[in-house]
Every structure is written in structure tokens, then in C-alpha cells.
Amino acid sequence: MSAEAEYTPPRIWTWDKASGGKFASINRPVAGPTHDKDLPVGRHPLQLYSLGTPNGVKVTIMLEELLALGHAGAEYDAWLIRIGEGDQFSSGFVAANPNSKIPALVDRSGPEPVRVFESGAILVHLAEKFGAFLPSGGAARAETLSWLFWQMGSAPFLGGGFGHFYAYAPTKQEYPINRYAMEVKRQLDVLDRRLAESEFVAGAEYSVADMAIWPWYGVLAQGQIYDDAGTFLSVQDYVHLQRWTAAVAARPAVQRGRRVNRTFGDPALQLPERHDASDFDSR
């Protein structure tokens, strides 16, 4: 059967074979743990369990930006969760995030540990905890939260849709690639138009919206994700997006944050676990 042959779904779907291409081993139609294993706990107030994917990078950028501002309470341990090996299905991780997706944060700064999962929720939790990178009220707060949740709703089209079918699916198929490329191009245009009138995504100030959007769309605009997707999508045409992604990439905290829990690419840019600021130098 050719890749473009019509598929007729069965009346009732059953899970009878692995699916998901490169990531087939992490996909299953049920939740819950597959094995018992507690999460490690370090000495800092914040315990992050993650991987250096775009969703993980959002949080490590935020933590490094908070530390750069002098918030000592934002010190953190970043533990590596190897999703290809099923770490996210351990009993400890499922207790921190019942959805078994990275990142997960456990805030141990108070009398009782507080779990926070979903990257957007973690960014808001940290922003409110430290009073940084999220306006306290009014139109500025509404704008920032709107762009933050724009990213949360849009990225599945980029990652799970375009990225999967363009770079990871077992076969290349015209219809899904065209469908998701069209949507990603529209999203890039949304950002480019916004950044034509605003220095940062939510306004004049750098915020959690930039931290959430940059690891996905900024890195895409730099041609550093999904093989040659940058060429395929003509990302150089989005000049205002290019200006913004270069500015964010130049921030020292961003450069540190994108190294944390990274296990791929240039070895010099990898810091699989981070337990102290000196780890960046020793690595």
C-alpha cells in the first residue's frame, strides 16, 4: 500500500502496533506509571524534572533569568528525564505530573511540596512567586497571558503536527505536511506582524511570553529544528521575527537555560543535569 493510499478507519480503534515513528516508544493510549521509582531530590528550593526540548527550555530559561535578576530563591536542581527510556512513566514522575510529559516542577520552598506541571503553568507560578516577567494587572498582564496561552495552543501544530510529519513520521506524506506547513506559516506571520509593532511579543518588556515562544518559534526561525525546516518554510522572510529571535538568543540567561538538560547536538552546549551555577563552567 502506498503512503498516499486512502485509509479506512475501523469501526472501533484498537492499539495493535506501535505508532509515532521516531517516538513510537513513548506513545501509548493509557496513562499511569509503568514502574516504581522515586524522583531524586536535591538541595535547592526548586526541583525540576525535564529534558532540553522546547517545552523544557522554557522553564530553564525562566529560572536562569530569575537568578540573573538576583532572586536567590530561584536556585534549582534540574534532573534529566530521558523520555526515550521511559523515565516519565515512573511512579515518582507520574506523581509530579499525571500527564507523563516534561517538564514537571516540585516547589519545596514552603512547608509542603507543591507540584506544578505544564510549562505554561510553571512559568506563571514562578513569575507570580518572584514578581518578575509578568505584569501584576491591567492590560499589560492580559496581553502577556494572551500571548503565553497563544503559544500553548499553537505549538502542538508546530511540534506534534508539522514537526512530526515533516521530520519524524515513518513516511513523507503530502497532505499532512502541507496542512501543517500552512498553519505554521500562518503562525509565523502572526508573530512577524506583532513584532513589527512591538519590541517583544507582549509589549515593550521581555516577559514569560517571549520565554515560552522563543524555544519553539525563535529556534525555528534560526533553522535549528526539524532538519531543514527553516529552508522549507522560508523563515528568512519574516524579518521582524528574525530581529526578535536574535535579540532573545543573545541574552546570557537564555544561552545558559537552553543548555540545561540538553543531551543532543554540540557536546559543548550540553548540560544534562544542573545542580549549581558552577556546573556551567565545569562542564
C-alpha positions in Angstrom: 0.0 0.0 0.0 1.4 3.4 -1.0 1.9 6.2 1.5 -0.9 8.2 -0.2 -3.4 5.3 -0.3 -6.7 6.0 1.3 -7.1 4.7 4.8 -10.4 3.5 6.1 -10.6 3.6 9.9 -12.0 0.6 11.6 -15.3 1.0 13.5 -13.5 0.6 16.8 -9.9 1.6 17.1 -7.5 -0.8 18.9 -3.9 -0.4 19.8 -2.3 -3.3 18.0 1.0 -1.9 16.8 3.5 0.8 17.7 2.9 4.2 16.1 4.7 7.5 16.2 7.8 7.0 14.1 10.9 8.0 15.9 9.0 8.5 19.1 6.8 5.3 19.0 8.3 4.0 22.2 6.8 6.9 24.2 3.3 6.7 22.8 0.6 4.7 24.4 -3.2 5.1 24.8 -3.3 4.8 28.6 -1.9 6.8 31.5 -0.3 5.9 34.8 3.1 4.6 35.8 4.8 1.6 34.3 7.3 1.1 37.1 8.1 2.2 40.6 10.9 4.7 41.1 11.1 7.8 43.3 12.3 11.1 41.9 15.6 12.3 43.2 15.6 15.4 45.4 18.5 17.9 45.5 19.3 20.7 48.0 17.6 23.7 46.3 14.1 25.0 46.8 13.0 24.2 43.3 13.3 20.7 41.8 12.9 20.5 38.0 12.4 17.2 36.2 12.8 17.8 32.5 14.6 17.4 29.2 16.1 20.0 26.9 13.2 20.1 24.4 11.4 23.3 23.6 8.9 22.9 26.5 11.7 22.1 28.9 13.9 25.0 27.7 11.1 27.5 28.5 11.4 26.7 32.2 15.2 26.6 32.4 15.4 30.0 30.7 12.9 31.4 33.2 14.9 30.1 36.1 18.2 31.4 34.8 16.6 34.8 34.1 15.3 34.9 37.7 18.7 34.1 39.0 20.2 36.8 36.8 17.9 39.3 38.4 19.2 38.3 41.8 16.4 36.0 43.0 18.4 33.6 45.1 15.2 31.6 45.9 15.1 30.5 42.3 18.1 28.2 42.7 17.2 24.9 41.3 18.2 21.3 40.7 17.5 20.2 37.1 17.2 16.4 36.9 17.3 14.7 33.5 14.2 12.8 32.4 15.1 10.5 29.5 11.7 10.2 27.7 13.1 7.8 25.2 13.9 5.4 28.1 10.5 5.8 29.8 11.6 7.9 32.8 8.4 9.9 32.5 6.4 6.8 33.3 7.9 6.2 36.7 5.7 6.3 39.7 7.6 9.3 41.0 7.2 11.3 37.8 3.6 10.4 37.4 3.0 11.7 40.9 4.6 15.0 39.9 2.8 15.1 36.5 -0.1 12.7 35.9 0.2 13.5 32.2 3.7 12.0 32.0 5.1 14.9 30.0 8.1 17.1 30.8 8.7 19.4 32.4 7.5 19.0 36.0 8.4 21.2 38.9 8.2 20.5 42.6 8.4 23.7 44.6 9.8 22.7 48.1 10.3 26.3 49.3 7.2 26.1 51.6 6.1 23.8 54.4 4.6 21.3 51.9 5.9 20.4 48.4 3.8 21.9 45.6 3.8 20.2 42.2 3.3 22.2 39.1 3.1 20.7 35.6 2.6 22.0 32.1 5.2 24.5 31.1 2.9 27.5 30.9 1.6 26.8 34.4 5.2 26.6 35.7 6.1 29.9 34.1 3.1 31.6 35.7 3.9 30.0 39.1 7.5 31.3 39.0 6.5 34.7 37.7 4.0 35.2 40.5 6.3 33.7 43.1 9.1 36.1 42.3 7.1 39.1 40.9 9.0 39.1 37.6 8.4 38.8 33.9 4.6 39.0 34.3 2.8 42.3 34.9 0.7 42.4 38.0 -2.5 43.5 36.4 -4.3 45.5 33.8 -3.9 45.4 30.0 -0.2 44.5 30.2 -1.0 41.4 32.2 -3.8 40.4 29.9 -1.6 40.9 26.8 1.2 38.8 28.3 -1.1 35.9 29.3 -2.8 36.0 26.0 0.5 35.5 24.1 1.6 32.9 26.6 -1.5 30.9 26.0 -1.3 31.5 22.3 1.9 29.6 22.4 0.4 26.8 24.5 -2.4 26.4 22.0 -0.3 26.9 18.8 2.8 24.8 19.5 1.0 21.4 19.0 0.5 22.4 15.4 4.2 23.1 15.1 5.6 20.2 17.1 3.1 17.4 17.1 1.8 18.3 13.6 4.4 19.9 11.3 7.5 18.6 13.1 6.2 15.1 13.3 5.1 14.7 9.7 8.0 16.7 8.2 10.9 15.2 10.3 9.8 12.1 12.3 7.0 10.2 10.6 8.0 6.9 9.1 6.9 8.1 5.6 6.6 11.5 4.0 3.0 12.3 3.0 2.0 15.4 1.1 -1.4 16.1 2.7 -0.3 16.3 6.4 2.9 18.1 5.6 1.1 20.7 3.5 -1.7 21.0 6.1 0.6 21.7 9.0 3.1 23.8 7.0 0.3 26.1 6.0 -0.7 26.5 9.7 2.9 27.1 10.9 3.4 29.7 8.1 0.3 31.4 9.4 1.6 31.4 12.9 5.0 32.8 11.8 3.1 35.6 10.1 1.1 36.3 13.3 4.3 36.7 15.2 6.1 38.7 12.4 3.2 41.2 12.3 3.1 41.5 16.0 6.9 42.1 16.3 6.7 44.7 13.6 4.9 46.9 16.1 6.4 45.7 19.4 9.9 45.1 20.6 8.9 41.9 22.4 5.9 39.7 21.9 3.7 41.1 24.7 5.0 44.7 24.5 8.0 46.8 25.3 9.2 44.5 28.1 10.7 41.0 27.9 8.3 38.5 29.6 7.2 34.9 30.1 5.5 35.2 26.6 9.0 35.5 25.0 10.3 32.7 27.1 7.5 30.4 26.0 7.5 31.3 22.3 11.3 31.5 21.6 12.2 27.9 22.2 9.7 26.9 19.5 9.3 29.7 17.0 12.6 31.5 17.6 14.6 28.4 17.2 12.6 27.5 14.1 13.3 31.0 12.7 17.0 30.2 13.2 16.7 27.0 11.2 17.8 24.9 14.2 14.8 22.5 14.5 13.3 19.8 12.3 16.2 19.3 9.9 16.0 21.8 7.1 12.5 23.1 8.1 13.8 26.7 8.1 14.5 26.5 4.4 11.3 24.6 3.7 9.3 27.3 5.4 11.3 30.3 4.1 11.8 31.6 7.7 14.2 34.3 6.5 11.3 36.2 5.0 9.9 37.0 8.5 12.3 39.9 9.1 10.7 41.2 12.4 10.7 37.7 13.8 14.4 37.4 12.8 15.2 40.6 14.7 13.4 39.3 17.8 14.9 35.8 17.8 18.4 37.2 17.5 17.8 39.6 20.4 16.5 36.8 22.7 19.2 34.4 21.7 21.8 36.9 22.7 20.6 37.0 26.4 23.1 35.2 28.6 20.4 33.6 30.7 18.8 32.2 27.5 22.2 30.8 26.5 22.5 29.1 29.9 18.9 27.9 30.0 19.0 26.2 26.6 22.0 24.1 27.7 20.3 22.6 30.8 19.0 19.0 30.4 20.3 19.0 26.8 21.6 15.7 25.6 21.9 16.2 21.9 23.8 18.4 19.4 27.1 20.1 20.2 28.6 18.5 23.3 29.9 21.9 24.4 26.3 23.1 24.7 25.1 20.1 26.7 24.5 20.2 30.5 22.4 17.0 31.2 21.9 18.0 34.8 22.3 21.3 36.6 22.7 21.4 40.4 24.7 24.6 40.9 25.6 27.7 38.8 29.2 26.5 38.7 28.1 23.5 36.6 28.1 25.6 33.5 31.8 26.4 33.9 32.9 22.9 35.0 31.1 21.4 32.0 
